[in-house]
Amino acid sequence: MEYTTFGKTGRNVSRIGFGGAVAGLKNYLYEYDPLQDDSFKGVAKALEKALELGINYFDTAAGYGNRLSEKMFGEGLKGVKPEDIFLATKFSGRTKDEAFASLEESLKCLKRDYVDLIQIHGSSFKKEETDDILAPGGLLDAMEDMKRQGLVKYIGFTTEDNNDNMYRLIQSGRFDSIQMCYNFIFQHGYEPSRPFGSLYEAEKYQLGIATMRAPTSGTFQRWIRMVNPDNTFDYSRALIQFVLSNPLVDVALIGMRSEARVIENVDIVNDTEGRIDLDKVHERYV
Ligand SMILES: NC(=O)c1ccc[n+]([C@@H]2O[C@H](COP(=O)([O-])OP(=O)(O)OC[C@H]3O[C@@H](n4cnc5c(N)ncnc54)[C@H](OP(=O)(O)O)[C@@H]3O)[C@@H](O)[C@H]2O)c1
């Protein structure tokens, strides 16, 4: 397993992280029911395999199946010493009280006294929302309180968008990490030929950088199947290698819910020969 330092947290984390959305959400990307007995057992086995093969970064959220994913993680990781893994979760609320209440419930589901990372569960941050987060007595102050109280070690936010507001959150200098959407089909965060992008900004502020949807949540593969049904090339592997090839990405999160996928993805991260030179991919002759 390849490891790296997760930004200013200084923590040693595996370059792929176990993403918990697909485990807890019903029909999130594919037909699936987390409430089936087999689902719970399958995720427990996947978590066990991930630990055995060296994955130490685990990402879940209160919002994944009304805490089902957190409960699965709590059960599957209960024998693990807290200091041996990096456990991240998220809350969806936007007030201090909602955030604290959500964290308290997360700790119960995860069977822990603290989590390594609490994140604002973001999508596209609006101006007013961001003003509220950064205002005195706002959400960011509350998250720093969580840190002072020892309920969390680090604070971060997640974002699907690359708008001005996410830049404002980075530039506050008060977050320890960011989780952003970056993959082969969403490359706004990283344009090395100019260069510009939020990945560079996050690196400048020494944030731990995790990315979501390395295998594009299946979108790219579905497109290929539509335009060229006979094509059998393993695009998922290449897509994951693409994200791992980015030197600014600390952890590429991949949604996993089966032992077989964990084995496959650990094989991909261990195949360091499969990394590509992104500067060459983006090379332009102008
Ligand atoms: N706003 C936010 O905070 C936010 C948003 C999205 C995601 N995230 C985080 O990022 C994680 C990853 O994103 P995601 O789960 O949405 O999408 P993803 O990782 O792009 O896609 C997950 C799906 O890809 C398939 N897959 C995984 N490895 C594969 C491989 N080697 N070959 C073929 N297929 C493979 C799995 O299918 P099978 O089920 O068939 O194995 C899985 O269901 C989430 O779980 C979550 O932790 C956060």
The ligand as an ORCA input file, in Angstrom:
! r2SCAN-3c Opt
* xyz 0 1
  N     -20.427     15.602     -1.356
  C     -19.711     14.641     -0.821
  O     -19.234     14.772      0.269
  C     -19.460     13.376     -1.595
  C     -20.093     13.152     -2.821
  C     -19.782     11.966     -3.510
  C     -18.879     11.063     -2.972
  N     -18.289     11.308     -1.757
  C     -17.331     10.334     -1.173
  O     -16.527      9.777     -2.181
  C     -16.717      8.364     -2.233
  C     -16.580      7.864     -3.655
  O     -17.595      8.405     -4.500
  P     -18.823      7.526     -5.037
  O     -18.981      6.320     -4.183
  O     -19.952      8.470     -5.202
  O     -18.400      7.159     -6.502
  P     -17.262      6.243     -7.140
  O     -16.209      5.900     -6.154
  O     -16.849      6.927     -8.382
  O     -18.097      4.973     -7.586
  C     -18.381      3.924     -6.711
  C     -18.768      2.706     -7.518
  O     -17.732      2.399     -8.411
  C     -17.620      1.003     -8.529
  N     -16.196      0.644     -8.469
  C     -15.306      0.854     -7.470
  N     -14.097      0.364     -7.801
  C     -14.237     -0.176     -9.033
  C     -13.358     -0.852     -9.917
  N     -12.083     -1.069     -9.603
  N     -13.857     -1.266    -11.111
  C     -15.143     -1.076    -11.444
  N     -16.029     -0.441    -10.654
  C     -15.569     -0.005     -9.464
  C     -18.330      0.371     -7.358
  O     -19.304     -0.513     -7.929
  P     -19.793     -1.837     -7.165
  O     -20.775     -1.338     -6.159
  O     -20.379     -2.640     -8.276
  O     -18.607     -2.469     -6.541
  C     -18.966      1.509     -6.626
  O     -20.326      1.324     -6.387
  C     -18.109      8.174     -1.615
  O     -18.337      6.854     -1.240
  C     -18.033      9.166     -0.498
  O     -17.269      8.652      0.561
  C     -18.548     12.466     -1.079
*
